Amino acid sequence: MTTARKSNRTSLLSITLPATVLVVCATGIAGQLGYFEPSAPVTVEGPSVVTIVGREFEYRDYGEFYRNGFAVDGPIVKARYSQPLAIMKYQVSEKEYARCVHAKKCPAVEAAHVHGADFPVTGVSYDDAQAYARWLTAETGEVWTLPSHDQIAFAAGSKFTDDGLGVDPDSRNPALRWLADYERETRRKEERDPSPKKSGNYGENEYGLADFAGNVWEWTTTCQRRIDLAGTDRAALQTCGIYVTVGQHRAPMSSFVRDPKTGGCSVGAPPANLGFRLVRDDRWHADILRRLRDRGIIS
């Protein structure tokens, strides 16, 4: 009888002790992440979004690709999103961005880039867009982030431009690519329209996403990279601090650049304007990831 009682006490202790330690650790982590701090009241209504259901899709891979020392087009990537994506229907407007400026959480836009409340905000850097995402998250109680290149390709659908030149990747005649590149860049410069238009001017794609590939290029969180293709091996050199912007074509830009006419790191015809839209992260653990990022625990 005594042995049975000792066995029961030992068994109970083996369960309750680890559980107690787990609860204490979880409480400590929650405290470090600010879950016991008073929540700020929701003061801003979330922006209009389109929710795009998961599907398979294709796009040309991003970055600079080389084979045997020659520039080549990036390969076509086949991808699949199993979960829906909630993304802003329109690019962030001047009116919306001004609220963040008024709250002293975002830097003001220079006068040269001010066009009106109903226009997409332009003249904003990657860092400015990130500041707006943090402010909107705090104000709405929802988690908002800049999209990745892949998320934009998924959301843009048929409006996502294939900027490959179509030159034979096995060709060792660089003149073919130089000529094709020259013709493309000349055409881009002739079609260039630098004046921003009111939100909605460029219509919607098949999923309801508005104004993509108009004359406002959008920041993504995807770092620019240079890839050397050698057989089946891909040696990649990634440059963070230089991010891929997407619009009528893709252009890498330094995170601090607000006016693409200053050059940045853009190759070829630069974007006409720099703006952005955000995605809403609806995953159950999105807020945990946000708090970890805000505290520099993860990148």
PyMOL commands that set and color helices and strands:
alter all, ss='L'
color gray80, all
select helices_A, chain A and resi 2-32+94-102+111-113+126-140+149-159+174-191+260-262+286-294
alter helices_A, ss='H'
color red, helices_A
select strands_A, chain A and resi 49-52+55-60+64-67+70-72+76-81+85-88+144-145+217-230+233-246+250-254+274-275+279-280
alter strands_A, ss='S'
color yellow, strands_A
deselect
rebuild
show_as cartoon
